[in-house]
Amino acid sequence: MTDRVESRALPSKQAGFLKSLGPGLVTGAADDDPSGIATYSQVGAQFGYGLAWTMLFSYPLMAVIQAVSARIGCVTGHGIAHNLRRHYSPWLLRAVVLLLLVANVINLGADLGAMGAAVGLLIGGPELLYTVLFGVLCIVLEVFLSYARYAAVLKWATLSLFAYVGVVFAAQVPWGTALVSTIVPHLVFDAPHATAMVAILGTTISPYLFFWQAAQEVEELHRRHVKQLSNTPRKAGAELMRIRTDTFVGMGISNLVALFMIFATAATLHASGVTDIQTSSQAAEALRPIAGNFTFALFALGIVATGMLAVPVLAGSAAYAISEMFRWPEGLDRQPREAKAFYATIAGATLAGVALNFTSLDPVKALYWSAVVNGVLAAPLMAVMMVIAMNRRVMGHLTLPRPMLVIGWLATSVMAIATATFFWL
């Protein structure tokens, strides 16, 4: 009898664990977007294994910050911009939304340009046309297709990123050096390292992910017909545990894949003397040890799949923030006719990103520098979010517990110090 109960309990626990994975897992997948791929590839090529430690170091910081944003959403039942509008000065709200919009449009331009360049690398032809088509396709899919269904399909395509794991085991990795570099921080105070640090932090702890996850937690409450947790604080434990599990697993997978990208490019590009990635074809060469003649195809698949997942998140997070600021109906679960301004903002932000590619923007360099821009703009947005999460008027009895408070402010301080060092050097 006991055996039967235990055999039933195990699948039940596994099912419960899988059900707990939602917005955090998708957010983690979107974090390894084309900008992330380019940043980790450039870091591995330029510095070898020297900055691998940043993946271990940044993991608790990014996981807690994302958990803070998720907590704001599920406790208040509203996104970050909505809470700013209700409880803080209008100028602060406008400044925060403007910073987010600038960062997101630059990131959108870089990601869409990289997707066009990846297809051009694979089949030739006009890269700008491919960029425009990807922008239009992303708008159509996000407006007319359920994002939950859209993400459920695309996150399987992002498994192509695990090819970097295969490269690590196929290439000649000096495991002693790689593991020591991952565990023991090695600080170098010069301009290239300072820029790389801001880029790494900016692509792992990205402003658009804060607003996106808070908004998605609100929609998750609506889907499951659960009240905002500030109304039922005594029953909040299980929901907050779900959020922690979802966020820490999603961010963990994201950083693990990023670590293997650094290892793979260090073992291939850096080892062969390529220390500055100028083109998509150079970046793709990191996959040659396992892909052979299919190197460009596998690289293009990874860029396009992660881009198709990340572009709606970038445009969507901007739309949530702007809609909350102007009190427009918002939400990807709404029909287009119910939230016209919300979907128009998604289209506008995406097309603005497309338009950037008609300037002198270099698709490969833009990916790296969009991560730097995210890093520079992240610290003030993180500080605002921490203030919201500590405010009893906003959060009721569910303000941040001490461990999250300490690590959240530590993450904000690290981002601010990295940005100041970048400008100083």
N, C-alpha and C positions, 0 to 999 in steps of 0.2 A: 504494500500500500504506500509506504514511504517513498519507494523508488518511483512509483507512478506520479506521486505529487511532485517530486523533484524534477522528473522528466518533463512535466507540464510547465513547471515554474521557469525552467531555463529558456525555452522559446518565448515565454511571456515576457521575461526580463529583456531578452534580445529585441523583441518587438517594441517594448517600451522605450528602449534606448534609441532604436531607429526612428520611432515617432518623435522623439525629442529633438531630432536634427531637422532644422528648417531654415529660417532666415540666416542664422549664423553660418551654416554650411554653404549656402549660396553666396553669402558675403565673402567667405573665405575663398571660394572658387573665383569670384569676380576680382579678388585682390591680386591674383596672378594674371593680370591682364597684359596686353602687349607691352605697355609701359613697364610693368614688372619684369617681364621676360627680358626686355632690352636692358633694364637696369642691372639685374642679376648677371646677365651675360657680360656686360661691360665691366662690372666689378670683378668677375672671375678672370676675364681676359687681362684686365689692367693690373690687378694686384695679386693674381694667383689665389692662394688660399688665405691670404693675409687678413681679409675682412669676413671670413666665414663665421667668426664669433658673433657678428652682429645678428645673425639669425637666432641664435640661442638667447642672446641678450634682449632682443626686441620682442620675443614671443610673449612673456608675461605682460609687457607694457601694452602691446597691441590687443591682447586678449581682454585685459581689464578695461581698456578704453572702449572697446566694442561692447563689452558687457555693461558698461556705464550707459552708453547710448541706448542699448536695448532696454535697460532698466527704466530709463526716462520714458520711453515709449509705452511700456506695458504698465507702469505704475500710474502715469497720468492719463493714459488713453489718447495722447496727442504727441505729435512730432516735436522736434527741437525748436523749430521756428515758431510754431504755435505757442509753446511755453514762453518763449522770449516775448512774443507779442502780448501775452496776457499778464506777465509779471515784471517786465523790464522796460527800459526806455526805448522809444521807437528808433532813436539813432543807433542803438546797439543792434537792434534787429536788422536794420537796413545795412549796417556795416558787415554783419555776419553773412547775410544772404549775398551781398555783393562779392565778398571774398570767396564764398562757395561757388558762385556763378563763374567768376574769373578762372578759378582752378579747374572747374569741370569742363568749360569750353576748351581750354588749352589741352586738357587730357583727352577730350573727345576728338579734337583735331589730330592729336598724335596717334591715338588708337586707330581711328578710321584711315589715316594716311598709311599706317603700318599694314593694315589689312589689304589696302589697295596695292601696296608695294609687294606684299607676300604673294598675291595672285599674279602680279606682273613678273615676279621672279620665277613662278612656276610655269606660266603659259605665255609670257610676253604680252605685248599690247599696251594700251594707254592706262597707266596706273591711276591717273586722275579720274578717269571714267569709272574704274572699279571702285574708287573711293566714294564717288557720288552714288553709285548703285548700292553700295553697302549702307550708306547713310539712309537712303530711301527705304531699303529693305528693313532696316532696324526700326524705323518709324512705323512702317506698316504693321510689322509683327507686334510691336509693343502696343499699338493702338487697338488692333483688331483681334489679337490673340491673348488668351490668359497668360500672364507672365509666369505663373506657377507651372503651367504646362510647357511653356517655352523653355524655362530654366531646367525643368526635369529632363528634357531632351538634350539640351546643349551641355549640361554638366557632364554627360557621358563622353561627349566629344573632347572635353578638356582632359580626359584621361591620356590623350596623346602627350601631355606634358610629362607623364611618367617615363617617357622615352629617355629623359635626362637621367633617370635612375639607372636605366639600362646602360647608358653611356659610361656612368661612373664605374660599373662593374666590368665593362668591356675594355675601358681605357686603363692605362698604367697609372693608377693613383697612388702616390706615396702616402699610405694610410696613416703612418705615424705623424707626418707633417700635417695632414688634413685634419686629423682628430685633435691634435694639440692646438691648431689654429682655431678650431671650433670652440674649444673649451676655454682657452687662455686668451683674453683680450690683448691685442697688440695695437697700441695707440701711436699714430704718427701725426704730428701737427704740421701739415703743409696744405696748400690749397687743393691739390687733387684728392687727398684723403678727406678733407673737410667737405668738399662737394659730394664725394661718394657717400659719406655718412648721411648728409641731408637727403640725397636721392634714395638711399636705402630706407631711411625712416619715413620719407614721404610716400614711398610706394607700399610700405607695410602698414603705416598708420595714416591712412588717407582721409581727408575731410569728407569726401563724398560718401564714404562708407558709414560715417557717424549718422548722417541724416537718413541714409537709406535704411540702415538697420532699425533705427527708432521708428521710422514710418512702417516698415514691414512688421514689426512687433505689434503695432496698432492694428494693422490689417489682420494679423494672425488672431488677435483677440476677437475681432469681428467675425472671422470665419468660424471660430469655435464657440461663438456666443458667450464669451467670458467677459465679465466686467473688469474695468480698470482696477488694478490692484490696490490703489489708494482707498477704494470703497470697501474692500474686503481684506484688510491687512493681515488678519489672523489666518486667512487661507492662502496667503501669498507664497508660502514656503515652497510648495511643489512647482509653481510657475517660475519662480526665480531660480530654482534648481535646474529646470528645463533650459532656461536661458543660459545659465553658466555652462551646462554640458554642451549645448549646441554651439555656443561661441568658442569655447576652448577647443573643441574638436575641430571646428571649421578653421580657426586660426592656426591650429597645430598642423593640419594637413597643408595649409597654404605655405607656412614657413618651412616645412619639411621639403616640399617640392622646390622651394626657392633655394634651400641649402644645396640640394642636388644639382640645381642649375649652376650655382657657383662652382661646385666641385667639377662638374662636367666641362665647363668652359675653361677652368684653370688647367685641367688635365689635357685639354686638346688645344685650344687657341693660345693660351698663355705659354704652354709648353712648346708650341711651335713658333713662338715669337710674335704672334698677333696680339698686341696690347691695346689697340684702339680700333673698335669696331666702327667702320665707316659705311658699310652696306649690309643689306639683308642677307646677301649670299655669304658674307663673312660670318655673320651670326649663325647662319644655318650650318656651317661647317662643323660646329660642335657636335652635331648629331650623326656625322658620317660614320663613326666607329660601329654603330648598330644599324644605320639606315642605308648605307652604301649609295646606290643609284637613286634611292628614294629619299635622300636627304632633304632636298628642297620641298618635296611633297609633304613630308612629315612636319617640317618647320612651318610651312604655310598652313597646314591643318591646325597646328597649335595656336598660331597667331589669329587665324580667322575664328576658331572656336572660342578662344578666350575673349576676343574682341566682341563677338556677337553676344556673349554673356555680360561683358562689362559695359558696353555702350548704353544699353537700356538702364543699367544701374546709375551711370553717370548722368544721363539725361533725366532719369526718374527722380533722383535725389534733388536735382535742381528744381524740378517741377513741384515736388512736395514742399520744398522750402518756400518757393515763390507763392504757391497756392495758399499755404498756411499764413503767409504774411498778408495777403490780400483777402483772406477769408473765402477763397474760391472752393467749390466742391472738388475734392481730390481723392485719388485712390485708383490703383490699377484693377481693382475688382469692380469698378464702375464702368458702365457703358460709355462710349464716346459722347453721346448726346447728353449724358448726365454730368460730365466734367469737361466741357469743351475747352475752357481756358487751361486746365491742367494738361490735357493732351496737346494743345497748341504750344504750350511751353516745352514739352518734350520734343516736339517737331522743331521748334525754333532753336533750342539748344543744340540739337543734333546737326541742323543745317549750318549753324554758326561754326561748329567744329569742322564740317565739310569745307566751309568757305576759307578757313585758315590754310587749307592745303593749296589754295590758289595764290598764296603768297610765296615767298622764297623759303618756306619751311622745309627743312631737310627731314624726311620721315623717320630716319633712324636716330639722328641726334635729338629730334623733338621728343621722342619717347623718353630718353634719359632726362632731358631738361624739364619735361612735364612732371617727372617725379621730384625734381628739385623744387619746382614751384609749389607742389603739394606740401613738401616738407617745410618750406618757408611760411606758408599760410596756415599750417596745422596748429602750431602752438597757441595762437590767440583763440582759435575755435575750440581747442581742447580745454583751455582755461574757462571759457564761457560755459561749456558743457559741465565741467566739474562744479562750477558755482551753482548751476541749475540743480544738479543732483544732490547738493548739500542743503538746499533751501527747503525748510519744512513747509513753507507756504505752498510750494510746488509739489513736493514729494510726500507730504504728510508724515506718517511714522516710518516710512520706508526710504529714508535718506541712506546714503552709502554707509555700509559697515566699515569699521576702521581699516581692515586690510585693503579694501578697494580704494578707500580714501587716500591711503599712503601711496599705493602703487600708481593710482591715477595721477596724483600730483607729481610723482617721480617721473612718469612718462611725459607729462607736460613740461617739466623742468629740463629733461634730457633733450626734448625737441627744441626748446628755446635756446639751450646752450649750444646745440649743434648748429642752429641757424645763426646765432651770434658769431660763432667761430668761423662759419662759412663767409660771412661778410667781413670779418676782421682780417682773415688770411687772403 
